[in-house]
Amino acid sequence: MIALALAFILLGASWSSAWATEPPCDKYPILLQTKCTAIWKSLYQEDGPVIAQFGLDQLKRREEGKITAEQHLGENMAFIKQSTEKRLARLKERMAKE
């Protein structure tokens, strides 16, 4: 149960920090920042189910003893980095159309 709480805290911290500052949108002119923020948030909504499923799969593997706490954290961080990079690329594509 503690592992589940830790997983949600780590995932929640990543999501809340990304939602709070919207750093990818800072580089756009002020007039486009609102549009960028809306796209960025929609990308998170699109990816939410995939992220949640990854977290549940990781938790199951951890509870089954297939991975250690360190592996769990490392894999989560790698997944977050990879999914963020993909979202940034999709944001750039969508903003290029604006």
N, C-alpha and C positions, 0 to 999 in steps of 0.2 A: 504494500500500500504506500509505503514511503517512496518507493521508486516511481510510482505513478504520480504522486504529488510533485516530486522533483522534475519529472519529465514535463509536466504541465507548467511548472514554474519557469523552466528553461525556455520552453517554447513560447510561453506568454511574455517573458521578458524580451525575447527577440521580436515578437510581433508588436508589442507596445512601443518599443524604442523605434521601430521602423515606421509605425503609424504616427508617432509624435512629431518627428522632425522633418520627415520627407526630404532627406538630403539629396536624392537624385534630382529633385525638382529645383533645387537652389540655383542650378547652372542656367536655367532658362530665364528669358526676360520676364519681368513681373506679370505682363499680360498673359503669358502662357503657363505660369506657375499653378494657377487654379486648375486648368485643364490637366496639367501633368499630375497634380495631386489626385484628381478624380481617377485618372487612368491607373496610377500606382495603387490606389486602394482597390480598384476593380480587379487588378492582377492578383492581389492578395486574396480576394474573395474567390476568384477562379481557382487558385492553387490550394485553397484551404482544405478541401477533401483529401488531396494527395498528401499534404503535409500531415494531416491528422492520421491518415492510414499508415504513413511511415512511422509515426510515433507509436501507434498501437502495435505495429509489427515489431518494433524495437523493444518495446516493453515486454511483449510475449517472449521474444528470444532471451531477454535478460532474466525473466522469471523462470524460464526453462533451463537456465544455466548455460546457454549457448554462447553468451558474451558476458564479459565482466563489466563492472561499472565504468571503468576507464575506456573500454572499447565502445560502450554505449554512448558515452559523452563524446568521444572522438568521432564516431560515425554520425551522431546528431549534428555536430558542428560542421562536418564535411557536407552533409546533406543541406544544411541551412545555407552554407556558402554557395554550393552549386545551384540551389533553387533560386537564391537571390541573384546570382549572375544571370540566370536564364530570364528572370523577371526584368532585370535591368536591360537586357538585350531586347525583350519584347516592348519595354517602355520606349526605348530609343526608336524602334521601328514605328510605333504608333505616333510618337511625337513628330517624326519626320513627315508624317502625313498631314500634320496640322499646319 
